[in-house]
C-alpha cells in the first residue's frame, strides 16, 4: 500500500507556478478596491489558500472580506461595481451573490464579512475564511498530501462534493477527517468500521453532540462538530448512500490497494455497450443544463433522472444497471432488460378499509377486483416496449422543464 500511495502523492502534486497568476489577479482586485475607497481586502480561499489543491484542478476561490461596519450594505452590488472596472465577470445567484470569471483559470470571487467569531456571521460564506485559517493552523507537515489523496479517492468513487445533486464529502469534511485521523491510510482503516452515526469532535466542543446539536443537523450518518462553529455539523449534507459507498470503497482498497482506486473514470458509452448483455438494452442520454448556478442546474438534472428511473420501474420494466454524472453536461444511462411486456397490467389500489379511496379507484378503472383486503384493477398496458417509454419520457413536461435539451446519444 505504501508504494502505491507514495506514487499517487507524487502524481497529485500541483504545479505551484499557477500561484503567480492568482497573486496577480488578487493584486489587481485589491488595487481596484483601494481606488474605489472600499473597506475590503481580497484573499485566497479554499484549497489554494490551504495548499491542498490537486494537479490540473485549478478552480480558484477568492474571498473579498468587507469590514464588519459594512454588514448592512449590499456587498454583492458593491463588489460587482468594483470588479466590472477591471474584469469581465458573470454574477451567480446564491445565498449571497458571487462572481465568476475565466482567464486561464476559473475564478469564483465571493463577498464576505470579515469576522473572527461565528456568531457575527450574516451569511454561511462569512465562515469560509475562518475554516481556511483553522486548517492552515492545524495541518502538520505532509498532511496536505494526505488531503490530496483523500480528495482524489473520493473523486474517483464519485462521492466528492457537497452539492445537493451529489450529497458527498466536501473538501472541508476531508480536511477535518485528515486532521482528526492523521493520514489517508489511517482514515481508510478507520472508515471500514464506521457504523452510523459516527461522531467526531476534534476540539471537544460538545459533551453529547447528538443531544446538543439541532436534530435537523444530526440526520446524516457522519457527525463532525465544526471546530469553528460548534453548533454546526460539517457533514450534515452527506447522504447515507455516499457514506456507505465510501466505506465499501475503503474496504475494497484495503483488500487490494491499487492505483485504480484513484483514477477518475468518465461515463463511456462504448464501455457500457460492451457490458450490456444480449438480453439487455442500453440507453445513453445526454442532458444540456439550463443556465444558472451549477448546484441548482445539477440538481434539476438529478431530478429529471430520478423521475425517469421511477417511471421505468413503475411501468414494469427491469433496470439492471443505471447511473448518471454531471460535468459540463449531464450524462445518464439505463441498461434495461430487453422484453415485451404483457398486454394487460394489474394496478394496485387502496385497502378496502379506505372506502372513499376505493370508490374513487373504481370510478377511475373499469375492470376492478378484490384480492385479500385490497382492490386491484386490470388495464391495457400503454408501453410494452421500453424504447417507446424512453422516447416519451424525454418529451415529458417534468423532464423538459429541468433541462435545456435532452436526447439519446
DRENSEFI-379622 format. One line per field, with one value per residue (C-alpha): residue number from 1; residue in three letters; chain; x negated, y, z. Coordinates in nm, 3 decimals. Layout:
# DRENSEFI-379622
seq <- (NUM, ...)
type <- (ala, ...)
mol <- (A, ...)
east <- (X, ...)
north <- (Y, ...)
up <- (Z, ...)
***
This chain:
# DRENSEFI-379622
seq <- (1, 2, 3, 4, 5, 6, 7, 8, 9, 10, 11, 12, 13, 14, 15, 16, 17, 18, 19, 20, 21, 22, 23, 24, 25, 26, 27, 28, 29, 30, 31, 32, 33, 34, 35, 36, 37, 38, 39, 40, 41, 42, 43, 44, 45, 46, 47, 48, 49, 50, 51, 52, 53, 54, 55, 56, 57, 58, 59, 60, 61, 62, 63, 64, 65, 66, 67, 68, 69, 70, 71, 72, 73, 74, 75, 76, 77, 78, 79, 80, 81, 82, 83, 84, 85, 86, 87, 88, 89, 90, 91, 92, 93, 94, 95, 96, 97, 98, 99, 100, 101, 102, 103, 104, 105, 106, 107, 108, 109, 110, 111, 112, 113, 114, 115, 116, 117, 118, 119, 120, 121, 122, 123, 124, 125, 126, 127, 128, 129, 130, 131, 132, 133, 134, 135, 136, 137, 138, 139, 140, 141, 142, 143, 144, 145, 146, 147, 148, 149, 150, 151, 152, 153, 154, 155, 156, 157, 158, 159, 160, 161, 162, 163, 164, 165, 166, 167, 168, 169, 170, 171, 172, 173, 174, 175, 176, 177, 178, 179, 180, 181, 182, 183, 184, 185, 186, 187, 188, 189, 190, 191, 192, 193, 194, 195, 196, 197, 198, 199, 200, 201, 202, 203, 204, 205, 206, 207, 208, 209, 210, 211, 212, 213, 214, 215, 216, 217, 218, 219, 220, 221, 222, 223, 224, 225, 226, 227, 228, 229, 230, 231, 232, 233, 234, 235, 236, 237, 238, 239, 240, 241, 242, 243, 244, 245, 246, 247, 248, 249, 250, 251, 252, 253, 254, 255, 256, 257, 258, 259, 260, 261, 262, 263, 264, 265, 266, 267, 268, 269, 270, 271, 272, 273, 274, 275, 276, 277, 278, 279, 280, 281, 282, 283, 284, 285, 286, 287, 288, 289, 290, 291, 292, 293, 294, 295, 296, 297, 298, 299, 300, 301, 302, 303, 304, 305, 306, 307, 308, 309, 310, 311, 312, 313, 314, 315, 316, 317, 318, 319, 320, 321, 322, 323, 324, 325, 326, 327, 328, 329, 330, 331, 332, 333, 334, 335, 336, 337, 338, 339, 340, 341, 342, 343, 344, 345, 346, 347, 348, 349, 350, 351, 352, 353, 354, 355, 356, 357, 358, 359, 360, 361, 362, 363, 364, 365, 366, 367, 368, 369, 370, 371, 372, 373, 374, 375, 376, 377, 378, 379, 380, 381, 382, 383, 384, 385, 386, 387, 388, 389, 390, 391, 392, 393, 394, 395, 396, 397, 398, 399, 400, 401, 402, 403, 404, 405, 406, 407, 408, 409)
type <- (unk, unk, unk, unk, unk, unk, unk, unk, unk, unk, unk, unk, unk, unk, unk, unk, unk, unk, unk, unk, unk, unk, unk, unk, unk, unk, unk, unk, unk, unk, unk, unk, unk, unk, unk, unk, unk, unk, unk, unk, unk, unk, unk, unk, unk, unk, unk, unk, unk, unk, unk, unk, unk, unk, unk, unk, unk, unk, unk, unk, unk, unk, unk, unk, unk, unk, unk, unk, unk, unk, unk, unk, unk, unk, unk, unk, unk, unk, unk, unk, unk, unk, unk, unk, unk, unk, unk, unk, unk, unk, unk, unk, unk, unk, unk, unk, unk, unk, unk, unk, unk, unk, unk, unk, unk, unk, unk, unk, unk, unk, unk, unk, unk, unk, unk, unk, unk, unk, unk, unk, unk, unk, unk, unk, unk, unk, unk, unk, unk, unk, unk, unk, unk, unk, unk, unk, unk, unk, unk, unk, unk, unk, unk, unk, unk, unk, unk, unk, unk, unk, unk, unk, unk, unk, unk, unk, unk, unk, unk, unk, unk, unk, unk, unk, unk, unk, unk, unk, unk, unk, unk, unk, unk, unk, unk, unk, unk, unk, unk, unk, unk, unk, unk, unk, unk, unk, unk, unk, unk, unk, unk, unk, unk, unk, unk, unk, unk, unk, unk, unk, unk, unk, unk, unk, unk, unk, unk, unk, unk, unk, unk, unk, unk, unk, unk, unk, unk, unk, unk, unk, unk, unk, unk, unk, unk, unk, unk, unk, unk, unk, unk, unk, unk, unk, unk, unk, unk, unk, unk, unk, unk, unk, unk, unk, unk, unk, unk, unk, unk, unk, unk, unk, unk, unk, unk, unk, unk, unk, unk, unk, unk, unk, unk, unk, unk, unk, unk, unk, unk, unk, unk, unk, unk, unk, unk, unk, unk, unk, unk, unk, unk, unk, unk, unk, unk, unk, unk, unk, unk, unk, unk, unk, unk, unk, unk, unk, unk, unk, unk, unk, unk, unk, unk, unk, unk, unk, unk, unk, unk, unk, unk, unk, unk, unk, unk, unk, unk, unk, unk, unk, unk, unk, unk, unk, unk, unk, unk, unk, unk, unk, unk, unk, unk, unk, unk, unk, unk, unk, unk, unk, unk, unk, unk, unk, unk, unk, unk, unk, unk, unk, unk, unk, unk, unk, unk, unk, unk, unk, unk, unk, unk, unk, unk, unk, unk, unk, unk, unk, unk, unk, unk, unk, unk, unk, unk, unk, unk, unk, unk, unk, unk, unk, unk, unk, unk, unk, unk, unk, unk, unk, unk, unk, unk, unk, unk, unk, unk, unk, unk, unk, unk, unk, unk, unk, unk, unk, unk, unk, unk)
mol <- (A, A, A, A, A, A, A, A, A, A, A, A, A, A, A, A, A, A, A, A, A, A, A, A, A, A, A, A, A, A, A, A, A, A, A, A, A, A, A, A, A, A, A, A, A, A, A, A, A, A, A, A, A, A, A, A, A, A, A, A, A, A, A, A, A, A, A, A, A, A, A, A, A, A, A, A, A, A, A, A, A, A, A, A, A, A, A, A, A, A, A, A, A, A, A, A, A, A, A, A, A, A, A, A, A, A, A, A, A, A, A, A, A, A, A, A, A, A, A, A, A, A, A, A, A, A, A, A, A, A, A, A, A, A, A, A, A, A, A, A, A, A, A, A, A, A, A, A, A, A, A, A, A, A, A, A, A, A, A, A, A, A, A, A, A, A, A, A, A, A, A, A, A, A, A, A, A, A, A, A, A, A, A, A, A, A, A, A, A, A, A, A, A, A, A, A, A, A, A, A, A, A, A, A, A, A, A, A, A, A, A, A, A, A, A, A, A, A, A, A, A, A, A, A, A, A, A, A, A, A, A, A, A, A, A, A, A, A, A, A, A, A, A, A, A, A, A, A, A, A, A, A, A, A, A, A, A, A, A, A, A, A, A, A, A, A, A, A, A, A, A, A, A, A, A, A, A, A, A, A, A, A, A, A, A, A, A, A, A, A, A, A, A, A, A, A, A, A, A, A, A, A, A, A, A, A, A, A, A, A, A, A, A, A, A, A, A, A, A, A, A, A, A, A, A, A, A, A, A, A, A, A, A, A, A, A, A, A, A, A, A, A, A, A, A, A, A, A, A, A, A, A, A, A, A, A, A, A, A, A, A, A, A, A, A, A, A, A, A, A, A, A, A, A, A, A, A, A, A, A, A, A, A, A, A, A, A, A, A, A, A, A, A, A, A, A, A, A, A, A, A, A, A, A, A, A, A, A, A)
east <- (0.000, -0.273, -0.435, -0.101, -0.019, -0.363, -0.328, 0.015, -0.111, -0.375, -0.124, 0.116, -0.145, -0.036, -0.249, -0.282, -0.362, 0.015, -0.001, -0.162, 0.149, 0.367, 0.147, 0.164, 0.544, 0.562, 0.332, 0.548, 0.867, 0.708, 0.588, 0.943, 1.088, 0.840, 0.901, 1.278, 1.233, 1.399, 1.310, 1.231, 0.941, 0.914, 0.757, 0.710, 0.970, 1.037, 0.773, 0.549, 0.515, 0.465, 0.213, 0.424, 0.526, 0.483, 0.270, 0.462, 0.760, 0.738, 1.082, 0.982, 1.182, 1.106, 1.276, 1.326, 1.350, 1.551, 1.507, 1.772, 1.901, 2.047, 2.265, 2.587, 2.464, 2.539, 2.194, 2.255, 2.365, 2.064, 1.823, 1.981, 1.927, 1.561, 1.489, 1.652, 1.393, 1.119, 1.266, 1.531, 1.743, 2.059, 2.286, 2.406, 2.712, 2.679, 2.746, 2.523, 2.443, 2.084, 1.890, 1.714, 1.453, 1.246, 0.890, 0.653, 0.815, 1.176, 1.211, 1.501, 1.492, 1.705, 1.801, 1.785, 1.777, 1.451, 1.533, 1.342, 1.642, 1.907, 2.183, 2.118, 2.170, 2.452, 2.419, 2.274, 1.996, 1.866, 1.729, 1.518, 1.201, 1.216, 1.224, 0.920, 0.731, 0.817, 0.694, 0.370, 0.305, 0.378, 0.214, -0.111, -0.396, -0.291, 0.081, 0.163, 0.057, 0.287, 0.581, 0.500, 0.510, 0.849, 0.989, 0.871, 1.001, 1.344, 1.349, 1.272, 1.552, 1.789, 1.860, 1.682, 1.877, 2.140, 2.365, 2.728, 2.707, 2.410, 2.451, 2.100, 1.781, 1.691, 1.332, 1.396, 1.506, 1.193, 0.971, 1.120, 1.104, 0.732, 0.664, 0.852, 0.703, 0.359, 0.329, 0.526, 0.423, 0.548, 0.872, 0.938, 0.864, 1.099, 1.375, 1.418, 1.556, 1.786, 2.137, 2.378, 2.373, 2.001, 1.927, 1.607, 1.544, 1.181, 1.187, 1.416, 1.668, 1.970, 2.027, 2.308, 2.337, 2.648, 2.834, 2.672, 2.692, 3.022, 3.193, 3.203, 2.822, 2.782, 2.974, 2.653, 2.462, 2.146, 2.142, 1.840, 1.872, 1.735, 1.425, 1.503, 1.880, 1.975, 2.349, 2.294, 2.244, 1.987, 2.109, 2.483, 2.521, 2.364, 2.615, 2.631, 2.580, 2.250, 2.135, 2.197, 2.030, 1.721, 1.699, 1.737, 1.457, 1.231, 1.287, 1.204, 0.896, 0.758, 0.808, 0.636, 0.464, 0.403, 0.376, 0.712, 0.893, 0.759, 0.842, 1.138, 1.339, 1.593, 1.910, 1.819, 2.096, 1.871, 1.763, 2.122, 2.226, 1.965, 2.105, 2.463, 2.579, 2.764, 3.093, 3.044, 3.076, 2.860, 2.998, 2.726, 2.878, 2.717, 2.878, 2.772, 2.825, 3.023, 2.831, 2.766, 2.574, 2.406, 2.558, 2.908, 2.893, 2.718, 2.997, 3.254, 3.082, 3.073, 3.449, 3.511, 3.300, 3.485, 3.820, 3.722, 3.594, 3.915, 4.130, 3.943, 3.986, 4.350, 4.431, 4.291, 3.951, 3.644, 3.342, 3.028, 2.785, 2.814, 2.620, 2.555, 2.298, 2.281, 1.978, 2.043, 2.344, 2.548, 2.489, 2.746, 2.757, 3.007, 2.939, 3.280, 3.390, 3.500, 3.853, 4.204, 4.442, 4.787, 5.083, 5.254, 5.119, 5.251, 5.273, 5.270, 5.543, 5.616, 5.713, 6.087, 6.087, 6.032, 6.385, 6.356, 6.027, 6.177, 6.475, 6.250, 6.032, 6.336, 6.460, 6.122, 6.087, 6.348, 6.232, 6.161, 6.144, 6.076, 5.789, 5.741, 5.809, 5.728, 5.883, 5.698, 5.765, 5.676, 5.585, 5.446, 5.075, 4.967, 4.600, 4.499, 4.157, 3.913, 3.794, 4.143, 4.148, 3.796, 3.889, 4.192, 4.002, 3.760, 4.062, 4.221, 4.305, 4.136, 3.810, 3.829, 3.871, 3.545, 3.308, 3.227, 3.202, 3.210, 3.151, 3.035, 2.676)
north <- (0.000, 0.247, 0.225, 0.285, 0.585, 0.737, 0.706, 0.875, 1.152, 1.247, 1.237, 1.469, 1.733, 2.055, 2.297, 2.587, 2.828, 2.872, 3.074, 3.366, 3.419, 3.405, 3.660, 3.896, 3.876, 3.941, 4.242, 4.387, 4.338, 4.494, 4.787, 4.842, 4.820, 5.078, 5.308, 5.298, 5.358, 5.028, 4.891, 4.537, 4.305, 4.019, 3.700, 3.343, 3.086, 2.715, 2.460, 2.723, 2.905, 2.580, 2.439, 2.127, 2.179, 1.896, 1.889, 2.027, 2.119, 2.494, 2.629, 2.926, 3.069, 3.427, 3.600, 3.972, 4.040, 4.353, 4.548, 4.444, 4.801, 4.729, 4.437, 4.618, 4.711, 4.521, 4.362, 4.183, 4.505, 4.696, 4.423, 4.395, 4.766, 4.735, 4.415, 4.540, 4.820, 4.566, 4.228, 4.052, 3.879, 3.671, 3.717, 3.393, 3.400, 3.236, 3.299, 3.598, 3.654, 3.595, 3.628, 3.405, 3.491, 3.277, 3.352, 3.055, 2.964, 2.972, 3.223, 3.246, 3.575, 3.571, 3.874, 3.800, 3.992, 3.999, 3.826, 3.639, 3.477, 3.261, 3.437, 3.750, 3.572, 3.721, 3.451, 3.098, 3.216, 3.456, 3.149, 3.025, 3.228, 3.108, 2.747, 2.817, 2.972, 2.676, 2.416, 2.606, 2.626, 2.257, 2.087, 1.910, 1.855, 1.623, 1.631, 1.846, 1.542, 1.322, 1.554, 1.533, 1.152, 1.166, 1.407, 1.201, 0.880, 1.039, 1.194, 0.854, 0.698, 0.982, 1.071, 1.410, 1.732, 1.872, 2.000, 1.897, 1.675, 1.486, 1.498, 1.367, 1.452, 1.821, 1.941, 2.077, 1.734, 1.571, 1.841, 1.768, 1.389, 1.404, 1.641, 1.401, 1.073, 1.200, 1.040, 0.897, 0.541, 0.583, 0.738, 0.440, 0.191, 0.377, 0.414, 0.040, 0.020, 0.322, 0.249, 0.540, 0.755, 0.830, 1.134, 1.339, 1.647, 1.748, 2.040, 1.860, 2.144, 1.931, 1.666, 1.497, 1.620, 1.410, 1.593, 1.936, 1.980, 2.064, 1.740, 1.862, 1.863, 1.505, 1.312, 1.248, 0.923, 1.121, 1.398, 1.627, 1.912, 2.210, 2.332, 2.696, 2.672, 2.417, 2.444, 2.304, 1.951, 1.998, 1.673, 1.750, 1.735, 1.387, 1.124, 0.769, 0.640, 0.828, 0.743, 0.371, 0.366, 0.541, 0.275, 0.000, 0.151, 0.173, -0.198, -0.292, -0.069, -0.233, -0.577, -0.476, -0.134, -0.035, 0.292, 0.212, 0.350, 0.697, 0.701, 0.919, 0.734, 0.919, 0.752, 0.587, 0.476, 0.224, 0.057, 0.043, -0.111, -0.386, -0.463, -0.479, -0.840, -0.973, -0.974, -0.611, -0.272, 0.036, 0.390, 0.657, 1.002, 1.348, 1.644, 2.005, 2.205, 2.524, 2.843, 2.919, 2.818, 2.479, 2.336, 2.435, 2.317, 1.995, 1.925, 1.973, 1.715, 1.478, 1.523, 1.453, 1.136, 1.016, 1.087, 0.874, 0.593, 0.588, 0.591, 0.298, 0.089, 0.191, 0.078, -0.267, -0.257, -0.413, -0.182, -0.395, -0.102, 0.275, 0.587, 0.948, 1.224, 1.596, 1.779, 2.036, 1.826, 1.559, 1.204, 0.940, 0.570, 0.290, -0.075, -0.240, -0.598, -0.647, -0.782, -0.725, -0.680, -0.834, -0.656, -0.614, -0.481, -0.514, -0.189, -0.199, 0.005, 0.113, -0.123, -0.192, -0.002, 0.322, 0.344, 0.682, 0.580, 0.251, 0.435, 0.676, 0.389, 0.205, 0.521, 0.561, 0.199, -0.007, -0.357, -0.394, -0.690, -0.761, -0.976, -1.016, -0.681, -0.466, -0.361, -0.403, -0.307, -0.460, -0.215, -0.228, -0.153, 0.168, 0.073, -0.283, -0.190, 0.015, 0.222, 0.371, 0.477, 0.626, 0.823, 0.973, 1.037, 1.263, 1.472, 1.459, 1.806, 1.732, 1.643, 1.922, 2.190, 2.083, 2.075, 2.292, 1.992, 1.613, 1.338, 0.980, 0.963)
up <- (0.000, 0.095, -0.251, -0.423, -0.203, -0.250, -0.627, -0.620, -0.388, -0.644, -0.930, -0.745, -0.660, -0.835, -1.034, -0.791, -1.077, -1.107, -0.785, -0.972, -1.188, -0.876, -0.699, -0.997, -1.000, -0.626, -0.656, -0.931, -0.724, -0.417, -0.626, -0.757, -0.405, -0.279, -0.575, -0.515, -0.141, -0.043, 0.301, 0.187, 0.106, -0.142, -0.001, -0.123, -0.022, -0.044, -0.135, -0.297, 0.035, 0.228, -0.022, -0.074, -0.438, -0.688, -1.000, -1.300, -1.080, -1.055, -0.975, -0.760, -0.470, -0.375, -0.082, -0.068, 0.306, 0.380, 0.702, 0.956, 0.964, 0.618, 0.735, 0.643, 0.293, -0.030, -0.055, -0.386, -0.558, -0.423, -0.533, -0.878, -0.948, -0.847, -1.044, -1.365, -1.378, -1.443, -1.534, -1.741, -1.479, -1.452, -1.150, -0.987, -0.764, -0.424, -0.055, -0.127, -0.494, -0.603, -0.929, -1.179, -1.436, -1.668, -1.768, -1.783, -1.452, -1.336, -1.054, -0.810, -0.620, -0.307, -0.094, 0.281, 0.606, 0.798, 1.127, 1.395, 1.567, 1.400, 1.595, 1.388, 1.055, 0.848, 0.581, 0.572, 0.336, 0.604, 0.784, 0.493, 0.566, 0.929, 0.809, 0.592, 0.885, 1.108, 0.860, 0.789, 1.162, 1.225, 0.926, 1.006, 0.764, 0.481, 0.560, 0.257, 0.050, 0.260, 0.187, -0.185, -0.162, 0.012, -0.245, -0.542, -0.383, -0.333, -0.681, -0.836, -0.629, -0.734, -0.371, -0.368, -0.336, -0.101, -0.382, -0.350, -0.660, -0.510, -0.128, -0.086, 0.103, 0.078, 0.080, 0.429, 0.558, 0.416, 0.569, 0.911, 0.869, 0.786, 1.075, 1.304, 1.180, 1.076, 0.731, 0.442, 0.533, 0.891, 0.765, 0.536, 0.814, 1.050, 0.788, 0.734, 1.088, 1.056, 1.172, 1.156, 1.348, 1.370, 1.587, 1.554, 1.767, 1.712, 1.957, 2.206, 2.200, 2.297, 2.563, 2.369, 2.007, 1.938, 2.213, 2.187, 1.810, 1.643, 1.532, 1.172, 1.175, 1.301, 1.033, 0.839, 0.909, 0.994, 1.252, 1.258, 1.505, 1.316, 1.504, 1.422, 1.460, 1.728, 1.662, 1.310, 1.177, 0.899, 0.740, 0.756, 0.375, 0.343, 0.229, 0.362, 0.008, -0.042, 0.312, 0.259, -0.082, 0.059, 0.333, 0.070, -0.143, 0.164, 0.236, -0.123, -0.123, 0.190, 0.038, -0.287, -0.270, -0.632, -0.823, -0.992, -0.685, -0.769, -1.140, -1.236, -1.498, -1.705, -1.825, -2.155, -2.390, -2.567, -2.242, -2.120, -2.452, -2.409, -2.064, -2.192, -2.235, -2.539, -2.345, -2.233, -2.398, -2.331, -2.337, -2.313, -2.268, -2.273, -2.098, -2.161, -1.838, -1.802, -1.729, -1.364, -1.055, -1.101, -0.783, -0.892, -1.255, -1.149, -0.900, -1.179, -1.398, -1.099, -1.054, -1.423, -1.393, -1.082, -1.248, -1.547, -1.325, -1.117, -1.432, -1.589, -1.275, -1.230, -1.585, -1.516, -1.684, -1.518, -1.481, -1.445, -1.420, -1.420, -1.325, -1.407, -1.370, -1.431, -1.563, -1.837, -1.937, -1.768, -1.884, -1.793, -1.873, -1.826, -1.902, -1.916, -1.962, -2.323, -2.314, -2.443, -2.154, -2.140, -2.299, -1.962, -1.633, -1.280, -1.083, -0.703, -0.539, -0.180, 0.105, 0.144, 0.476, 0.280, 0.146, -0.027, -0.189, -0.309, -0.457, -0.649, -0.770, -0.907, -1.079, -1.248, -1.364, -1.548, -1.454, -1.081, -0.846, -0.481, -0.358, 0.015, 0.181, -0.123, -0.452, -0.784, -1.146, -1.481, -1.757, -2.108, -2.088, -2.266, -2.303, -2.389, -2.532, -2.324, -2.622, -2.655, -2.290, -2.301, -2.613, -2.436, -2.113, -2.298, -2.404, -2.058, -1.922, -1.587, -1.766, -2.024, -1.755, -1.588, -1.884, -2.182, -2.413, -2.369, -2.624, -2.672, -2.794)
***
